[in-house]
């Protein structure tokens, strides 16, 4: 019995070791399975977020903006306006260039650079998707107030081609002497006679309200 006791102890020890190893293998398998499940859950969550982001993303606008030369200053960025002759010069025959007023920068173009940023009115290429019934793939509706020019006539009632002519009133009704009228520069158009369209903000068109500028038929 004494000789077999150490051998029995070894057998028992080996049995315990084998059981421990088997349990560790089971634990490792469980850990691997849980790790794979966690990775799959993270991937599914990120895919769901990407799909939500694509769904909630704003629609892509079909129209684009272009740069055109200013029609008032003709691309120079500044211009000179001359008041009309209503007799305010007193009948003097001389060069009236010193009466001219220089506008620098131009009140119409973008910061006096000689150009304006407007919507491109060119018809885009047809798409495979059904077009919008209002704009037809363009995403834009041309402004009716300025007739797609971006400029309108000065809204000041007293303004005539950029100038305000005020007739002089004599102190005596029967007086034969007549004073010349007073010609002043309009404060709104600066003597140009035109202003930026208040409806389209000088962009010549507005985004279609039916398709929100996408140019296609929305469901």
Backbone as a printed PyTorch tensor [residue, N CA C, xyz], in Angstrom:
tensor([[[  0.8270,  -1.2160,   0.0000],
         [  0.0000,   0.0000,   0.0000],
         [  0.8550,   1.2570,   0.0000]],

        [[  1.9880,   1.1460,   0.7320],
         [  2.8240,   2.3280,   0.8120],
         [  3.4980,   2.6150,  -0.5330]],

        [[  3.8440,   1.4650,  -1.2840],
         [  4.4910,   1.6670,  -2.5750],
         [  3.5090,   2.2180,  -3.6080]],

        [[  2.2550,   1.8530,  -3.4980],
         [  1.2770,   2.3340,  -4.4870],
         [  0.7200,   3.6830,  -4.1880]],

        [[  0.9690,   4.1630,  -3.0190],
         [  0.4030,   5.4690,  -2.6520],
         [  0.9500,   6.6090,  -3.4960]],

        [[  2.2530,   6.7220,  -3.7040],
         [  2.7580,   7.8200,  -4.5460],
         [  2.2300,   7.7450,  -5.9720]],

        [[  2.1240,   6.4870,  -6.5100],
         [  1.6080,   6.3500,  -7.8670],
         [  0.1500,   6.7930,  -7.9340]],

        [[ -0.6040,   6.4780,  -6.9260],
         [ -2.0130,   6.9030,  -6.8980],
         [ -2.1290,   8.4090,  -6.8350]],

        [[ -1.2350,   8.9960,  -6.0780],
         [ -1.2360,  10.4610,  -5.9810],
         [ -0.9140,  11.0880,  -7.3400]],

        [[  0.0050,  10.4850,  -8.0760],
         [  0.3520,  11.0010,  -9.3900],
         [ -0.8380,  10.9100, -10.3480]],

        [[ -1.5480,   9.7470, -10.2350],
         [ -2.7160,   9.5810, -11.1020],
         [ -3.7730,  10.6250, -10.7910]],

        [[ -4.0090,  10.8240,  -9.5180],
         [ -4.9980,  11.8420,  -9.1190],
         [ -4.5770,  13.2230,  -9.5740]],

        [[ -3.2750,  13.5300,  -9.4600],
         [ -2.7690,  14.8420,  -9.8640],
         [ -2.9110,  15.0370, -11.3660]],

        [[ -2.5710,  13.9650, -12.1260],
         [ -2.7140,  14.0610, -13.5790],
         [ -4.1660,  14.2290, -13.9940]],

        [[ -5.0560,  13.5550, -13.2700],
         [ -6.4890,  13.6860, -13.5760],
         [ -6.9660,  15.1140, -13.3480]],

        [[ -6.5080,  15.6920, -12.2690],
         [ -6.8930,  17.0850, -11.9680],
         [ -6.3350,  18.0470, -13.0250]],

        [[ -5.0960,  17.7930, -13.4280],
         [ -4.4840,  18.6690, -14.4420],
         [ -5.2460,  18.5880, -15.7570]],

        [[ -5.5980,  17.3620, -16.1490],
         [ -6.3580,  17.1810, -17.3930],
         [ -7.7160,  17.8740, -17.3170]],

        [[ -8.3660,  17.7580, -16.1700],
         [ -9.6520,  18.4470, -16.0110],
         [ -9.5170,  19.9560, -16.0990]],

        [[ -8.4290,  20.4540, -15.5080],
         [ -8.1850,  21.9070, -15.5730],
         [ -7.9600,  22.3710, -17.0030]],

        [[ -7.1690,  21.5520, -17.7520],
         [ -6.8880,  21.9130, -19.1530],
         [ -8.1690,  21.9050, -19.9750]],

        [[ -9.0110,  20.9020, -19.7600],
         [-10.2690,  20.8270, -20.4950],
         [-11.1690,  22.0250, -20.1850]],

        [[-11.2330,  22.3830, -18.9290],
         [-12.0440,  23.5510, -18.5540],
         [-11.5020,  24.8310, -19.1430]],

        [[-10.1510,  24.9270, -19.2200],
         [ -9.5470,  26.1160, -19.8290],
         [ -9.8540,  26.1780, -21.3170]],

        [[ -9.8450,  25.0120, -21.9750],
         [-10.1860,  24.9920, -23.3960],
         [-11.6260,  25.4450, -23.6090]],

        [[-12.5380,  24.9760, -22.7530],
         [-13.9300,  25.3980, -22.8650],
         [-14.0640,  26.9040, -22.6680]],

        [[-13.3140,  27.3970, -21.6540],
         [-13.3620,  28.8530, -21.3940],
         [-12.8160,  29.6310, -22.5720]],

        [[-11.7170,  29.1530, -23.1610],
         [-11.1340,  29.8530, -24.3030],
         [-12.0910,  29.8510, -25.4880]],

        [[-12.7980,  28.7170, -25.6920],
         [-13.7750,  28.6790, -26.7730],
         [-14.9020,  29.6810, -26.5370]],

        [[-15.3400,  29.7390, -25.3040],
         [-16.4100,  30.6890, -24.9740],
         [-15.9410,  32.1240, -25.1910]],

        [[-14.6910,  32.3910, -24.7930],
         [-14.1460,  33.7430, -24.9840],
         [-14.0750,  34.0980, -26.4630]],

        [[-13.6330,  33.1370, -27.2900],
         [-13.5480,  33.3900, -28.7350],
         [-14.9210,  33.6510, -29.3250]],

        [[-15.9170,  32.8520, -28.9230],
         [-17.2760,  33.0420, -29.4290],
         [-17.8260,  34.4090, -29.0290]],

        [[-17.5870,  34.8100, -27.7820],
         [-18.0530,  36.1170, -27.3150],
         [-17.3540,  37.2500, -28.0590]],

        [[-16.0740,  37.0710, -28.3410],
         [-15.3360,  38.1070, -29.0680],
         [-15.8870,  38.2760, -30.4740]],

        [[-16.1590,  37.1640, -31.1700],
         [-16.7520,  37.2400, -32.5030],
         [-18.1270,  37.8980, -32.4670]],

        [[-18.9010,  37.5660, -31.4500],
         [-20.2290,  38.1700, -31.3270],
         [-20.1340,  39.6770, -31.1090]],

        [[-19.1500,  40.0960, -30.2900],
         [-18.9720,  41.5290, -30.0480],
         [-18.5510,  42.2540, -31.3190]],

        [[-17.6530,  41.6380, -32.0980],
         [-17.2250,  42.2530, -33.3540],
         [-18.3840,  42.3900, -34.3290]],

        [[-19.2020,  41.3530, -34.4340],
         [-20.3600,  41.4130, -35.3170],
         [-21.3610,  42.4790, -34.8700]],

        [[-21.5340,  42.6180, -33.5600],
         [-22.4550,  43.6370, -33.0530],
         [-21.9550,  45.0420, -33.3720]],

        [[-20.6390,  45.2630, -33.2150],
         [-20.0690,  46.5800, -33.5290],
         [-20.2080,  46.8890, -35.0190]],

        [[-19.9560,  45.8790, -35.8770],
         [-20.0820,  46.0890, -37.3220],
         [-21.5230,  46.4020, -37.7140]],

        [[-22.4650,  45.6920, -37.1160],
         [-23.8750,  45.9560, -37.4170],
         [-24.2920,  47.3470, -36.9610]],

        [[-23.7820,  47.7500, -35.8020],
         [-24.1140,  49.0860, -35.2850],
         [-23.5630,  50.1710, -36.1960]],

        [[-22.3180,  50.0210, -36.6560],
         [-21.7270,  51.0210, -37.5490],
         [-22.4590,  51.0600, -38.8860]],

        [[-22.8680,  49.8680, -39.3830],
         [-23.6180,  49.8540, -40.6450],
         [-24.9610,  50.5470, -40.4900]],

        [[-25.6010,  50.3590, -39.3500],
         [-26.8780,  51.0240, -39.0940],
         [-26.7070,  52.5360, -39.0220]],

        [[-25.6130,  52.9780, -38.3910],
         [-25.3570,  54.4160, -38.3030],
         [-25.0920,  55.0030, -39.6830]],

        [[-24.3390,  54.2610, -40.5200],
         [-24.0680,  54.7550, -41.8700],
         [-25.3490,  54.8560, -42.6890]],

        [[-26.2220,  53.8630, -42.5460],
         [-27.4870,  53.9110, -43.2790],
         [-28.3660,  55.0500, -42.8020]],

        [[-28.3740,  55.2820, -41.4860],
         [-29.1600,  56.4080, -40.9580],
         [-28.5960,  57.7330, -41.4400]],

        [[-27.2590,  57.8240, -41.4690],
         [-26.6460,  59.0740, -41.9270],
         [-26.9460,  59.3230, -43.3920]],

        [[-26.9070,  58.2630, -44.2150],
         [-27.2220,  58.4400, -45.6310],
         [-28.6960,  58.7820, -45.8370]],

        [[-29.5530,  58.2440, -44.9740],
         [-30.9770,  58.5430, -45.0950],
         [-31.2850,  59.9750, -44.6770]],

        [[-30.6390,  60.4470, -43.6120],
         [-30.8990,  61.7850, -43.0960],
         [-30.0630,  62.8490, -43.7730]],

        [[-29.1800,  62.4730, -44.6970],
         [-28.3390,  63.4560, -45.3720],
         [-29.1940,  64.3600, -46.2520]],

        [[-28.8270,  65.6470, -46.3760],
         [-29.6040,  66.5520, -47.2200],
         [-29.5050,  66.1570, -48.6830]],

        [[-30.5460,  66.4020, -49.4660],
         [-30.5140,  66.0250, -50.8850],
         [-29.4860,  66.8410, -51.6570]],

        [[-28.9140,  66.2270, -52.6590],
         [-27.9060,  66.8830, -53.4790],
         [-28.5810,  67.8250, -54.4650]],

        [[-28.0840,  69.0590, -54.5080],
         [-28.6570,  70.0660, -55.3920],
         [-28.1470,  69.8290, -56.8100]],

        [[-29.0760,  69.8640, -57.7590],
         [-28.7100,  69.6030, -59.1500],
         [-28.0420,  70.8070, -59.8030]],

        [[-28.4010,  72.0120, -59.3800],
         [-27.8750,  73.2180, -60.0160],
         [-26.4910,  73.5490, -59.4850]],

        [[-25.7790,  74.3530, -60.2470],
         [-24.4460,  74.8110, -59.8600],
         [-24.3480,  76.3150, -60.1090]],

        [[-23.3260,  76.9280, -59.5470],
         [-23.1270,  78.3660, -59.6710],
         [-21.9860,  78.6540, -60.6440]],

        [[-22.1110,  79.7630, -61.3440],
         [-21.0980,  80.1860, -62.3090],
         [-20.7620,  81.6620, -62.0540]],

        [[-19.6580,  82.0870, -62.6340],
         [-19.2240,  83.4770, -62.5140],
         [-19.3800,  84.1570, -63.8640]],

        [[-20.1320,  85.2550, -63.8890],
         [-20.3560,  85.9890, -65.1270],
         [-19.8410,  87.4180, -64.9730]],

        [[-19.5730,  88.0520, -66.0980],
         [-19.0830,  89.4330, -66.0810],
         [-20.2200,  90.3820, -65.7520]],

        [[-19.9310,  91.3710, -64.9330],
         [-20.9370,  92.3470, -64.5340],
         [-21.3570,  93.1650, -65.7520]],

        [[-22.6770,  93.2480, -65.9650],
         [-23.1880,  93.9720, -67.1230],
         [-23.1870,  95.4770, -66.9240]],

        [[-23.0350,  95.9480, -65.6950],
         [-23.0700,  97.3920, -65.4210],
         [-21.6900,  98.0050, -65.6010]],

        [[-20.6870,  97.4230, -64.9560],
         [-19.3280,  97.9610, -65.0710],
         [-18.5160,  97.2730, -66.1650]],

        [[-19.1000,  96.2400, -66.8000],
         [-18.4710,  95.5050, -67.8990],
         [-17.1470,  94.8640, -67.4780]],

        [[-17.1360,  94.3870, -66.2650],
         [-15.9730,  93.6520, -65.7910],
         [-14.8430,  94.4990, -65.2580]],

        [[-14.9980,  95.8180, -65.2140],
         [-13.9130,  96.6800, -64.7390],
         [-13.8930,  96.8120, -63.2180]],

        [[-15.0270,  96.5900, -62.5690],
         [-15.0830,  96.7200, -61.1150],
         [-15.4340,  98.1140, -60.6470]],

        [[-15.4020,  99.0910, -61.5100],
         [-15.7670, 100.4750, -61.1940],
         [-16.3460, 101.1060, -62.4520]],

        [[-17.0790, 102.1910, -62.2650],
         [-17.6690, 102.8880, -63.4060],
         [-17.8750, 104.3480, -63.0640]],

        [[-18.1800, 105.1300, -64.0880],
         [-18.4100, 106.5610, -63.9380],
         [-19.8160, 106.8780, -64.4360]],

        [[-20.5670, 107.5840, -63.6170],
         [-21.9200, 107.9860, -63.9920],
         [-21.9570, 109.4910, -64.1870]],

        [[-22.7500, 109.9190, -65.1710],
         [-22.8400, 111.3450, -65.5030],
         [-24.2770, 111.8100, -65.3350]],

        [[-24.5060, 112.8810, -64.6050],
         [-25.8700, 113.3880, -64.4160],
         [-26.4290, 113.9540, -65.7120]],

        [[-27.7270, 113.8410, -65.9250],
         [-28.3310, 114.3960, -67.1420],
         [-28.3440, 115.9260, -67.0990]],

        [[-28.4020, 116.5200, -68.2810],
         [-28.3910, 117.9720, -68.4000],
         [-29.8300, 118.4840, -68.4260]],

        [[-30.2340, 119.1240, -67.3400],
         [-31.5510, 119.7450, -67.2290],
         [-31.4300, 121.2580, -67.0340]],

        [[-30.3410, 121.8120, -67.5000],
         [-30.1250, 123.2460, -67.3540],
         [-29.4650, 123.6370, -66.0600]],

        [[-29.0410, 122.6530, -65.2690],
         [-28.4230, 123.0020, -63.9950],
         [-26.9990, 123.5300, -64.1520]],

        [[-26.4450, 123.4480, -65.3890],
         [-25.0940, 123.9540, -65.6070],
         [-25.0760, 125.4430, -65.9470]],

        [[-26.2390, 126.0610, -66.0640],
         [-26.3030, 127.4970, -66.3050],
         [-25.9550, 127.8880, -67.7230]],

        [[-26.1170, 127.0070, -68.6690],
         [-25.8510, 127.3400, -70.0690],
         [-24.3880, 127.4050, -70.4140]],

        [[-23.5080, 126.9640, -69.5540],
         [-22.0810, 127.0000, -69.8480],
         [-21.7130, 125.8890, -70.8300]],

        [[-20.9680, 126.2590, -71.8440],
         [-20.5120, 125.2990, -72.8360],
         [-19.0840, 124.9070, -72.4750]],

        [[-18.9540, 123.7970, -71.8720],
         [-17.6330, 123.3220, -71.4600],
         [-17.7180, 121.8110, -71.2380]],

        [[-16.6050, 121.2320, -71.0380],
         [-16.5760, 119.8020, -70.7700],
         [-17.1850, 119.5260, -69.4040]],

        [[-18.1350, 118.6100, -69.3780],
         [-18.8320, 118.3100, -68.1290],
         [-18.2500, 117.0750, -67.4420]],

        [[-17.0340, 116.7240, -67.7900],
         [-16.4220, 115.5490, -67.1790],
         [-16.1850, 115.7520, -65.6820]],

        [[-16.0280, 117.0090, -65.2540],
         [-15.7970, 117.2380, -63.8270],
         [-17.0770, 117.0880, -63.0140]],

        [[-18.2280, 116.9450, -63.6950],
         [-19.4810, 116.6700, -63.0030],
         [-19.7130, 115.1760, -62.8080]],

        [[-18.9040, 114.3820, -63.4660],
         [-19.0680, 112.9360, -63.3710],
         [-18.7440, 112.4390, -61.9720]],

        [[-19.3840, 111.3410, -61.6160],
         [-19.1810, 110.7200, -60.3050],
         [-18.6450, 109.3120, -60.5280]],

        [[-17.5380, 109.0200, -59.9190],
         [-16.9290, 107.6970, -60.0630],
         [-17.4080, 106.7870, -58.9440]],

        [[-17.8760, 105.6150, -59.3260],
         [-18.3400, 104.6190, -58.3650],
         [-17.2890, 103.5190, -58.2690]],

        [[-16.6050, 103.5020, -57.1700],
         [-15.5620, 102.5040, -56.9560],
         [-15.6580, 102.0080, -55.5120]],

        [[-16.1170, 100.7820, -55.2840],
         [-16.3700,  99.7340, -56.2720],
         [-17.7510,  99.8500, -56.9060]],

        [[-17.9700,  99.0250, -57.8940],
         [-19.2660,  98.9730, -58.5670],
         [-20.3230,  98.4810, -57.5840]],

        [[-21.4920,  99.1510, -57.5100],
         [-22.5180,  98.7180, -56.5470],
         [-23.2720,  97.4580, -56.9480]],

        [[-23.0030,  96.9240, -58.1300],
         [-23.7370,  95.7630, -58.6070],
         [-22.9150,  94.4840, -58.5060]],

        [[-21.6770,  94.5200, -58.9170],
         [-20.8790,  93.2950, -58.9560],
         [-20.3630,  92.9390, -57.5620]],

        [[-19.7430,  91.7890, -57.4720],
         [-19.3060,  91.2280, -56.2060],
         [-18.0500,  91.9380, -55.7170]],

        [[-18.2160,  92.8660, -54.7470],
         [-17.1030,  93.5720, -54.1000],
         [-16.1860,  94.2920, -55.0880]],

        [[-16.7500,  94.7080, -56.1980],
         [-15.9530,  95.4530, -57.1640],
         [-14.9550,  94.6120, -57.9210]],

        [[-15.1700,  93.3110, -58.0080],
         [-14.2470,  92.4460, -58.7350],
         [-14.5830,  92.3500, -60.2210]],

        [[-15.7110,  92.9060, -60.6100],
         [-16.0680,  92.8870, -62.0230],
         [-16.8800,  91.6840, -62.4470]],

        [[-17.2630,  90.8340, -61.5220],
         [-18.0570,  89.6620, -61.8740],
         [-19.1160,  89.4270, -60.8020]],

        [[-20.0610,  88.5600, -61.1330],
         [-21.1320,  88.1950, -60.2160],
         [-21.2540,  86.6800, -60.1710]],

        [[-21.5900,  86.1530, -58.9870],
         [-21.8160,  84.7310, -58.8100],
         [-23.3180,  84.4860, -58.8990]],

        [[-23.7270,  83.7130, -59.8980],
         [-25.1530,  83.4750, -60.1450],
         [-25.3630,  81.9810, -60.3830]],

        [[-26.6310,  81.5900, -60.4200],
         [-26.9800,  80.2020, -60.7410],
         [-26.7790,  79.9510, -62.2250]],

        [[-26.2850,  78.7770, -62.5540],
         [-26.1030,  78.3910, -63.9490],
         [-27.4580,  77.9670, -64.5210]],

        [[-27.9290,  78.6840, -65.5250],
         [-29.2380,  78.4210, -66.1110],
         [-29.1940,  77.4050, -67.2430]],

        [[-28.0220,  76.8590, -67.5190],
         [-27.9270,  75.8490, -68.5730],
         [-28.6650,  74.5810, -68.1530]],

        [[-29.3880,  73.9950, -69.0840],
         [-30.1670,  72.8040, -68.7890],
         [-29.2380,  71.6120, -68.5850]],

        [[-29.3140,  70.9410, -67.4300],
         [-28.4260,  69.7950, -67.1870],
         [-28.8270,  68.5860, -68.0220]],

        [[-27.9410,  67.6020, -68.0510],
         [-28.2340,  66.3810, -68.7990],
         [-29.3430,  65.5950, -68.1190]],

        [[-30.2140,  64.9720, -68.8970],
         [-31.3020,  64.1940, -68.2940],
         [-30.7800,  63.0430, -67.4520]],

        [[-31.4780,  62.7500, -66.4000],
         [-31.1080,  61.6690, -65.4970],
         [-32.0470,  60.4860, -65.7050]],

        [[-31.6410,  59.3580, -65.1600],
         [-32.4760,  58.1610, -65.2560],
         [-33.6940,  58.2400, -64.3500]],

        [[-33.6240,  59.0980, -63.3230],
         [-34.7420,  59.2480, -62.4090],
         [-35.7930,  60.1700, -63.0140]],

        [[-37.0400,  60.0340, -62.6140],
         [-38.0970,  60.9070, -63.1620],
         [-37.8650,  62.3590, -62.7780]],

        [[-38.0590,  63.2910, -63.7260],
         [-37.7750,  64.6990, -63.4410],
         [-38.8730,  65.3500, -62.6150]],

        [[-38.5180,  66.4760, -62.0230],
         [-39.4920,  67.2850, -61.2890],
         [-40.4280,  67.9560, -62.2940]],

        [[-41.7000,  68.0080, -61.9700],
         [-42.6840,  68.5810, -62.8800],
         [-42.5830,  70.0960, -62.9650]],

        [[-41.9010,  70.7240, -62.0040],
         [-41.8080,  72.1890, -62.0020],
         [-40.5420,  72.7010, -62.6860]],

        [[-39.4120,  72.0270, -62.4760],
         [-38.1410,  72.5360, -62.9950],
         [-37.5150,  71.6120, -64.0350]],

        [[-37.8930,  70.3210, -64.0660],
         [-37.3690,  69.4230, -65.0830],
         [-35.8770,  69.2030, -65.0150]],

        [[-35.3990,  68.5680, -63.9600],
         [-33.9980,  68.1880, -63.7510],
         [-33.0710,  69.3610, -63.4170]],

        [[-33.4850,  70.5890, -63.6360],
         [-32.5680,  71.7130, -63.3910],
         [-32.4780,  72.0710, -61.9200]],

        [[-33.5720,  71.8890, -61.1800],
         [-33.5830,  72.2660, -59.7690],
         [-33.7610,  73.7480, -59.5380]],

        [[-33.9760,  74.5110, -60.6090],
         [-34.0970,  75.9630, -60.5110],
         [-35.3770,  76.4340, -61.1760]],

        [[-35.8950,  77.5360, -60.6620],
         [-37.0350,  78.2280, -61.2650],
         [-36.5900,  79.6620, -61.5410]],

        [[-36.5860,  80.0540, -62.7930],
         [-36.1060,  81.3800, -63.1630],
         [-36.9790,  82.4650, -62.5450]],

        [[-36.3170,  83.5360, -62.1340],
         [-37.0100,  84.6400, -61.4710],
         [-37.8480,  85.4060, -62.4940]],

        [[-39.1110,  85.6230, -62.1680],
         [-40.0150,  86.3450, -63.0610],
         [-39.9290,  87.8510, -62.8770]],

        [[-39.4760,  88.2670, -61.7290],
         [-39.4350,  89.7110, -61.4670],
         [-38.3410,  90.3870, -62.3000]],

        [[-37.1830,  89.7610, -62.3910],
         [-36.0730,  90.3430, -63.1390],
         [-35.8710,  89.6700, -64.4860]],

        [[-36.7330,  88.7030, -64.8270],
         [-36.6330,  87.9650, -66.0930],
         [-35.2730,  87.2840, -66.2160]],

        [[-34.8380,  86.6890, -65.1090],
         [-33.5900,  85.9040, -65.0610],
         [-32.3550,  86.7390, -65.3960]],

        [[-32.3980,  88.0330, -65.1030],
         [-31.2270,  88.8870, -65.3250],
         [-30.5060,  89.2290, -64.0270]],

        [[-31.2070,  89.1380, -62.8980],
         [-30.6120,  89.4750, -61.6170],
         [-30.6770,  90.9390, -61.2700]],

        [[-31.1400,  91.7800, -62.2140],
         [-31.2140,  93.2260, -61.9970],
         [-32.6200,  93.7100, -62.3310]],

        [[-33.0670,  94.7050, -61.5770],
         [-34.3610,  95.3250, -61.8240],
         [-34.1890,  96.8410, -61.8210]],

        [[-35.2080,  97.5210, -62.3030],
         [-35.1960,  98.9770, -62.3030],
         [-35.2640,  99.4930, -60.8710]],

        [[-34.6300, 100.6220, -60.6360],
         [-34.5940, 101.2010, -59.2910],
         [-36.0140, 101.3960, -58.7680]],

        [[-36.2270, 100.9940, -57.5340],
         [-37.5660, 101.0380, -56.9390],
         [-37.9240, 102.4100, -56.3820]],

        [[-36.9980, 103.3440, -56.3990],
         [-37.3050, 104.6930, -55.9220],
         [-38.2120, 105.3950, -56.9310]],

        [[-39.3580, 105.8800, -56.4630],
         [-40.3340, 106.5170, -57.3590],
         [-39.8000, 107.7950, -57.9800]],

        [[-38.9950, 108.5250, -57.2530],
         [-38.4610, 109.7860, -57.7610],
         [-37.2570, 109.5900, -58.6690]],

        [[-36.7210, 108.3920, -58.7090],
         [-35.5150, 108.1310, -59.4960],
         [-35.8810, 107.9510, -60.9650]],

        [[-35.1110, 108.5760, -61.8220],
         [-35.2510, 108.4290, -63.2540],
         [-33.8680, 108.2090, -63.8490]],

        [[-33.6160, 106.9590, -64.2190],
         [-32.3170, 106.5730, -64.7700],
         [-31.1730, 106.8710, -63.8010]],

        [[-31.4710, 106.7600, -62.5230],
         [-30.4200, 106.9220, -61.5210],
         [-30.3030, 108.2970, -60.9130]],

        [[-31.1400, 109.2510, -61.3410],
         [-31.0280, 110.6300, -60.8540],
         [-32.4080, 111.1480, -60.4560]],

        [[-32.4010, 112.0680, -59.5040],
         [-33.6340, 112.6830, -59.0020],
         [-33.6140, 114.1560, -59.3980]],

        [[-34.5900, 114.5470, -60.1860],
         [-34.6840, 115.9280, -60.6710],
         [-35.7580, 116.6380, -59.8760]],

        [[-35.3530, 117.6940, -59.1880],
         [-36.2750, 118.4810, -58.3620],
         [-36.4110, 119.8690, -58.9760]],

        [[-37.6110, 120.1980, -59.3500],
         [-37.8480, 121.5130, -59.9500],
         [-37.7780, 122.6010, -58.8910]],

        [[-37.1740, 123.7140, -59.2740],
         [-37.0460, 124.8440, -58.3560],
         [-38.3460, 125.6370, -58.3360]],

        [[-38.7450, 126.0230, -57.1490],
         [-39.9710, 126.7880, -56.9760],
         [-39.6150, 128.2530, -56.7060]],

        [[-40.1520, 129.1300, -57.5450],
         [-39.8680, 130.5540, -57.4010],
         [-40.7050, 131.1400, -56.2700]],

        [[-40.1640, 132.1750, -55.6240],
         [-40.8850, 132.8070, -54.5130],
         [-42.0820, 133.6120, -55.0160]],

        [[-42.0010, 134.0610, -56.2520],
         [-43.0920, 134.8500, -56.8160],
         [-43.6830, 134.0970, -58.0020]],

        [[-44.9770, 133.9780, -58.0350],
         [-45.6320, 133.2050, -59.0820],
         [-45.4760, 133.8580, -60.4520]],

        [[-45.5250, 135.1980, -60.5070],
         [-45.4610, 135.9060, -61.7770],
         [-44.0360, 136.2650, -62.1660]],

        [[-43.0960, 135.6870, -61.5040],
         [-41.7090, 136.0200, -61.8230],
         [-41.3300, 135.3750, -63.1510]],

        [[-40.6830, 136.1660, -64.0180],
         [-40.2970, 135.6630, -65.3370],
         [-39.0250, 134.8230, -65.2770]],

        [[-38.2350, 134.9900, -64.2300],
         [-36.9790, 134.2450, -64.1200],
         [-37.2600, 132.8360, -63.6100]],

        [[-36.6700, 131.9000, -64.2320],
         [-36.8290, 130.5140, -63.8570],
         [-35.4770, 129.9300, -63.4220]],

        [[-35.4880, 129.3270, -62.2970],
         [-34.2690, 128.7040, -61.8020],
         [-34.1660, 127.2820, -62.3530]],

        [[-32.9660, 126.8400, -62.6170],
         [-32.8080, 125.4700, -63.1330],
         [-33.1280, 124.4560, -62.0460]],

        [[-33.5480, 123.2860, -62.4380],
         [-33.8560, 122.2560, -61.4420],
         [-32.5840, 121.7220, -60.7900]],

        [[-32.7960, 121.0350, -59.7020],
         [-31.6830, 120.4260, -58.9770],
         [-31.6250, 118.9390, -59.3040]],

        [[-30.4670, 118.4800, -59.7050],
         [-30.2630, 117.0780, -60.0710],
         [-29.3630, 116.4340, -59.0220]],

        [[-29.8800, 115.4330, -58.3500],
         [-29.1250, 114.7480, -57.3020],
         [-29.0470, 113.2560, -57.6250]],

        [[-28.0300, 112.6460, -57.0850],
         [-27.8120, 111.2130, -57.3000],
         [-28.7420, 110.3890, -56.4130]],

        [[-29.3380, 109.3590, -56.9870],
         [-30.2280, 108.4870, -56.2190],
         [-29.4090, 107.6950, -55.2060]],

        [[-29.8970, 107.6310, -53.9810],
         [-29.1660, 106.9370, -52.9350],
         [-29.2800, 105.4190, -53.0350]],

        [[-30.3220, 104.9560, -53.6930],
         [-30.5320, 103.5100, -53.7680],
         [-29.7100, 102.8640, -54.8820]],

        [[-29.7240, 103.4510, -56.0510],
         [-29.0000, 102.8560, -57.1790],
         [-27.6780, 103.5460, -57.4830]],

        [[-27.3640, 104.6420, -56.7590],
         [-26.0800, 105.3450, -56.9200],
         [-25.8860, 105.9220, -58.3220]],

        [[-26.9910, 106.2250, -59.0180],
         [-26.8750, 106.7980, -60.3460],
         [-26.8360, 105.7780, -61.4550]],

        [[-26.9470, 104.5110, -61.1280],
         [-26.8960, 103.4540, -62.1470],
         [-28.2610, 103.2610, -62.7960]],

        [[-29.3190, 103.3910, -62.0200],
         [-30.6650, 103.1840, -62.5330],
         [-31.1700, 101.7710, -62.3380]],

        [[-30.3020, 100.8650, -61.8920],
         [-30.6830,  99.4780, -61.6440],
         [-30.1610,  99.0390, -60.2850]],

        [[-30.8730,  98.0940, -59.7050],
         [-30.4610,  97.5160, -58.4310],
         [-30.5480,  95.9950, -58.5340]],

        [[-29.9840,  95.3330, -57.5490],
         [-30.0500,  93.8800, -57.5080],
         [-31.4730,  93.4450, -57.1990]],

        [[-31.9300,  92.4390, -57.8900],
         [-33.3070,  91.9710, -57.7280],
         [-33.5430,  91.5110, -56.2920]],

        [[-34.5620,  92.0540, -55.6150],
         [-34.8060,  91.6440, -54.2250],
         [-35.4100,  90.2530, -54.0980]],

        [[-35.9580,  89.7120, -55.1850],
         [-36.5870,  88.3970, -55.1100],
         [-35.5500,  87.2780, -55.1420]],

        [[-34.6870,  87.3000, -56.1360],
         [-33.6790,  86.2400, -56.2920],
         [-32.3180,  86.6310, -55.7510]],

        [[-32.1830,  87.8470, -55.1840],
         [-30.9140,  88.3290, -54.6300],
         [-29.8180,  88.3920, -55.6980]],

        [[-30.2210,  88.6620, -56.9360],
         [-29.2560,  88.7790, -58.0160],
         [-28.7770,  87.4580, -58.5740]],

        [[-29.3630,  86.3290, -58.1360],
         [-28.9230,  85.0080, -58.5760],
         [-29.6010,  84.5460, -59.8620]],

        [[-30.5470,  85.3280, -60.3910],
         [-31.2730,  85.0600, -61.6420],
         [-32.3220,  83.9590, -61.5170]],

        [[-32.2710,  83.1620, -60.4750],
         [-33.2260,  82.0740, -60.2930],
         [-33.2540,  81.6970, -58.8150]],

        [[-34.2190,  80.8630, -58.4830],
         [-34.3700,  80.3670, -57.1190],
         [-34.4690,  78.8540, -57.1430]],

        [[-34.1100,  78.2360, -56.0430],
         [-34.2160,  76.7860, -55.9540],
         [-35.6830,  76.3680, -56.0010]],

        [[-35.9390,  75.3090, -56.7120],
         [-37.3060,  74.8120, -56.8530],
         [-37.8300,  74.3650, -55.4900]],

        [[-38.9930,  74.8780, -55.1220],
         [-39.5740,  74.5350, -53.8310],
         [-40.2760,  73.1820, -53.8420]],

        [[-40.5140,  72.6620, -55.0170],
         [-41.2000,  71.3720, -55.1070],
         [-40.2390,  70.2000, -54.9160]],

        [[-39.0520,  70.3090, -55.4860],
         [-38.0550,  69.2320, -55.3510],
         [-36.8740,  69.6340, -54.4980]],

        [[-36.9280,  70.8460, -53.9110],
         [-35.8460,  71.3510, -53.0520],
         [-34.5130,  71.4260, -53.7870]],

        [[-34.5600,  71.7040, -55.0610],
         [-33.3470,  71.8920, -55.8380],
         [-32.7100,  70.6260, -56.3490]],

        [[-33.3120,  69.4580, -56.1130],
         [-32.7140,  68.2120, -56.5690],
         [-32.9630,  67.9480, -58.0460]],

        [[-34.0350,  68.4990, -58.5940],
         [-34.3360,  68.3080, -60.0000],
         [-35.0760,  67.0210, -60.3240]],

        [[-35.2740,  66.1910, -59.3460],
         [-35.9820,  64.9320, -59.5930],
         [-37.2700,  64.8850, -58.7940]],

        [[-38.1300,  64.0090, -59.2160],
         [-39.4280,  63.8600, -58.5610],
         [-39.2660,  63.1600, -57.2320]],

        [[-39.7220,  63.8090, -56.1780],
         [-39.6120,  63.2320, -54.8440],
         [-40.8620,  62.4330, -54.5190]],

        [[-40.6630,  61.3790, -53.7750],
         [-41.7910,  60.5270, -53.3970],
         [-42.5680,  61.1400, -52.2440]]])
